[in-house]
Amino acid sequence: MLATINVAQAGSIPADTVKNINALPGNPYPALPAAVSRLFYVQRTPNSNTIVYELNLDKDGKPDEETPVHPYWIRYHDKGEKAELNFIQRKFAYGVTSKALGNGKYDIRFVSYKKFPLTLMKGADGKYHIFATVSQRQFIVNRIFLRIEGGSFWVPNVRFVEFKGTDPATGKEVTERFKP
């Protein structure tokens, strides 16, 4: 079970800073421009390299049955170059698994945290999005941030996970944070 916490009560980072983290001077986590096929992206400490999760369509314009989501890096430390995840990253850290649920819906799970379901499906706008439910509230995921403090490569100490997204009913920005 996820232990959720309110962003305003999240501890050392003030809520207004979290809300506007991409607007801060010197922020090492660049906001990605909108992309037609990007579903969401993940940023994490200790650097600004970003994992992008993109919709993978087949020749008929539908999500690919085997791999509907394609993750890859934008390596800001390497001049912003795009790079595929390596085998270890794909199988043990930032990769995703998918399972077709029918009617154009897919269960998507991070390989490193399988107990948190995401759903790939069409929204009211007719476009595919990744939906998550946190604190009994469903929203479209746009960005995930992982605060990592110590630990090791295989077992990092994740202090919190923050989701930024959009409430599909109101169109307003949603921020949810939890401790895994």
URPEDA-V153802 format. One record per pair of residues at least 12 apart in sequence whose ideal C-beta (glycine too) atoms are under 10 Angstrom apart, sorted by the first residue. I is the first residue (numbers start at 1). GAP is how many residues later the second one is. D is the distance in whole Angstrom. If there is no record, write none. Layout:
BEGIN
{{I	GAP	D} {I	GAP	D}}
END
This chain:
BEGIN
{{1	114	9} {1	177	10} {2	113	8} {2	114	7} {2	131	10} {2	132	7} {2	133	9} {2	159	9} {2	174	10} {2	176	5} {2	177	8} {2	178	7} {3	157	10} {3	175	6} {3	176	5} {3	177	8} {4	130	6} {4	131	5} {4	132	9} {4	133	10} {4	172	7} {4	173	7} {4	174	5} {4	175	8} {5	130	9} {5	155	8} {5	171	9} {5	172	6} {5	173	7} {5	174	7} {6	129	9} {6	169	10} {6	170	9} {6	171	8} {7	12	7} {7	153	10} {7	155	7} {7	157	10} {7	168	5} {7	169	8} {7	170	5} {8	167	10} {8	169	10} {9	168	9} {10	137	10} {10	149	10} {10	150	7} {10	152	8} {10	165	10} {10	167	5} {10	168	10} {10	169	9} {11	136	10} {11	148	9} {11	149	8} {11	166	10} {11	168	10} {12	135	10} {12	147	9} {13	134	8} {13	147	9} {13	149	9} {13	164	9} {15	160	8} {15	162	10} {18	127	9} {18	142	10} {18	144	7} {18	146	9} {18	157	7} {18	159	8} {19	145	9} {19	154	8} {19	156	6} {21	22	9} {21	122	10} {21	124	8} {21	141	9} {21	143	9} {21	154	10} {22	21	10} {22	121	9} {22	142	9} {27	21	9} {28	15	9} {28	17	9} {28	18	10} {28	19	7} {28	20	4} {28	21	10} {28	48	8} {28	49	10} {29	12	10} {29	14	5} {29	15	9} {29	16	9} {29	18	9} {29	19	5} {29	20	10} {29	21	8} {29	47	9} {29	114	9} {29	116	7} {30	13	9} {30	18	6} {30	20	8} {30	44	9} {30	46	7} {30	50	9} {31	12	10} {31	19	10} {31	112	8} {32	18	7} {32	20	7} {32	42	7} {32	110	9} {32	111	8} {34	108	10} {35	17	8} {35	19	7} {35	20	10} {36	18	9} {36	19	9} {36	91	9} {37	15	9} {37	16	10} {37	17	5} {37	18	5} {37	19	8} {37	20	7} {37	33	9} {37	90	10} {37	91	9} {38	14	6} {38	15	7} {38	16	5} {38	17	8} {38	104	9} {39	13	9} {39	14	5} {39	15	6} {39	16	6} {39	17	10} {39	29	9} {39	30	6} {39	31	9} {39	32	10} {39	69	9} {39	79	9} {39	81	7} {39	88	10} {39	89	7} {39	90	7} {39	91	5} {39	101	9} {39	102	7} {39	103	9} {40	12	8} {40	13	5} {40	14	9} {40	29	9} {40	78	9} {40	89	8} {40	90	5} {40	92	9} {40	100	8} {40	101	5} {40	102	6} {40	103	6} {40	104	6} {40	123	9} {40	124	9} {40	125	8} {41	12	7} {41	13	9} {41	30	9} {41	33	8} {41	100	10} {41	101	8} {41	102	6} {41	103	7} {41	104	10} {42	29	8} {42	52	7} {42	68	9} {42	99	10} {42	101	8} {42	102	5} {42	103	8} {42	104	7} {42	119	9} {43	31	10} {43	33	10} {43	100	7} {43	101	8} {43	102	5} {43	103	8} {43	119	10} {44	50	9} {44	100	8} {44	101	7} {44	102	4} {44	103	7} {44	104	6} {44	112	9} {44	114	9} {44	117	9} {45	100	9} {45	101	7} {45	102	6} {45	103	5} {45	104	7} {45	111	9} {45	113	10} {45	114	9} {46	102	7} {46	103	9} {46	110	10} {47	28	9} {47	29	8} {47	30	6} {48	26	9} {48	27	9} {48	28	4} {48	29	7} {48	32	10} {49	24	6} {49	25	7} {49	26	5} {49	27	6} {49	28	6} {49	29	8} {49	31	10} {49	34	9} {50	22	10} {50	23	7} {50	24	5} {50	25	8} {50	26	7} {50	30	9} {50	93	9} {51	20	6} {51	21	7} {51	22	6} {51	23	8} {51	34	7} {51	38	8} {51	42	9} {51	43	5} {51	44	10} {51	93	9} {51	95	10} {52	18	9} {52	19	7} {52	20	6} {52	21	8} {52	22	6} {52	30	8} {53	16	5} {53	17	7} {53	18	5} {53	19	9} {53	41	9} {53	43	7} {53	55	9} {53	57	10} {53	65	9} {53	67	10} {53	77	7} {53	88	9} {53	91	9} {54	15	7} {54	16	5} {54	17	8} {54	18	7} {55	13	7} {55	14	7} {55	15	8} {55	65	8} {55	72	9} {55	73	5} {55	74	9} {55	75	9} {56	12	6} {56	13	6} {56	14	4} {56	15	10} {56	42	10} {57	13	10} {57	71	9} {62	42	7} {62	66	9} {63	35	9} {63	37	9} {63	41	7} {63	42	9} {63	43	7} {63	57	7} {63	58	9} {63	59	10} {63	65	7} {64	34	9} {64	42	10} {65	33	9} {65	35	6} {65	41	9} {66	32	8} {66	34	9} {67	29	9} {67	30	10} {67	31	7} {68	28	9} {68	30	5} {68	31	10} {68	32	8} {68	36	10} {68	37	10} {68	38	5} {68	40	8} {68	52	6} {68	60	8} {69	26	9} {69	27	5} {69	28	9} {69	29	6} {69	37	8} {69	39	6} {69	49	9} {69	51	6} {69	59	10} {69	61	8} {70	14	9} {70	15	10} {70	26	9} {71	13	9} {71	14	6} {71	18	8} {71	19	7} {71	22	10} {71	23	6} {71	24	6} {71	25	6} {71	39	9} {71	40	10} {72	12	5} {72	13	6} {72	18	10} {72	22	10} {73	12	7} {73	13	9} {73	16	8} {73	21	9} {88	65	9} {88	66	9} {89	22	9} {89	23	10} {90	21	8} {91	20	6} {91	21	10} {92	19	6} {92	20	6} {92	61	9} {92	62	8} {93	17	8} {93	18	7} {93	19	5} {93	20	10} {93	60	9} {93	61	9} {93	63	9} {94	16	7} {94	17	8} {94	18	7} {94	52	10} {95	14	10} {95	15	8} {95	16	5} {95	17	8} {96	12	5} {96	13	6} {96	14	6} {96	15	7} {96	16	10} {96	18	10} {96	22	8} {96	24	10} {96	34	10} {97	12	5} {97	13	8} {97	14	6} {97	17	7} {98	20	10} {98	22	7} {99	18	10} {100	20	10} {101	18	8} {101	19	9} {101	20	8} {103	18	8} {103	19	9} {104	16	9} {104	17	6} {104	18	6} {104	24	8} {105	14	6} {105	15	7} {105	16	4} {105	17	8} {105	23	10} {105	26	9} {106	12	9} {106	13	7} {106	14	4} {106	15	7} {106	22	9} {106	24	9} {107	12	6} {107	13	8} {108	12	5} {108	13	10} {108	22	6} {108	23	9} {108	24	10} {108	33	10} {110	34	9} {112	34	10} {112	44	9} {112	46	9} {112	68	10} {113	33	10} {113	45	9} {113	48	8} {113	67	6} {115	65	9} {116	16	8} {116	17	9} {116	18	9} {116	45	9} {116	62	9} {116	64	8} {117	14	9} {117	15	8} {117	16	8} {118	12	5} {118	13	7} {118	14	5} {118	15	9} {118	23	7} {118	26	10} {119	12	5} {119	13	8} {119	14	9} {119	19	9} {119	22	10} {123	17	6} {123	43	9} {123	45	6} {124	44	6} {124	45	9} {124	47	10} {125	15	9} {125	43	9} {125	46	10} {127	13	10} {129	12	8} {129	13	9} {129	36	9} {129	37	8} {129	39	8} {130	12	9} {130	14	10} {130	35	9} {131	34	9} {131	37	8} {132	12	9} {132	31	6} {132	33	7} {132	42	10} {132	44	8} {133	43	10} {134	27	9} {134	29	6} {134	31	9} {134	40	9} {134	41	10} {134	42	4} {134	43	8} {134	44	6} {135	39	10} {135	41	6} {135	42	10} {135	43	8} {137	28	10} {137	30	8} {137	32	10} {137	37	7} {137	39	7} {138	27	9} {138	29	8} {138	30	7} {138	31	9} {138	36	10} {139	24	8} {139	25	9} {139	26	4} {139	27	6} {139	28	5} {139	29	7} {139	30	9} {139	31	10} {139	33	9} {139	34	9} {139	35	4} {139	36	10} {139	37	8} {140	25	5} {140	26	5} {140	27	8} {140	28	6} {140	31	10} {140	34	8} {141	22	6} {141	23	8} {141	24	5} {141	25	9} {141	33	9} {141	35	10} {142	21	8} {142	22	5} {142	23	5} {142	24	6} {142	31	8} {142	32	9} {143	19	8} {143	20	7} {143	21	4} {143	22	8} {143	32	10} {144	17	6} {144	18	7} {144	19	6} {144	20	8} {144	21	9} {145	15	8} {145	16	7} {145	17	4} {145	18	8} {145	19	8} {145	30	10} {145	32	9} {146	12	6} {146	13	9} {146	14	8} {146	15	6} {146	16	8} {146	34	9} {147	12	4} {147	13	5} {147	14	8} {147	15	7} {147	30	9} {147	32	10} {148	12	10} {158	21	8} {158	22	5} {159	20	7} {159	21	9} {160	17	5} {160	18	7} {160	19	5} {160	20	8} {161	15	9} {161	16	7} {161	17	6} {161	18	8} {161	19	6} {162	13	7} {162	14	7} {162	15	5} {162	16	8} {163	12	7} {163	13	5} {163	14	7} {163	15	8} {164	12	8} {164	13	10}}
END
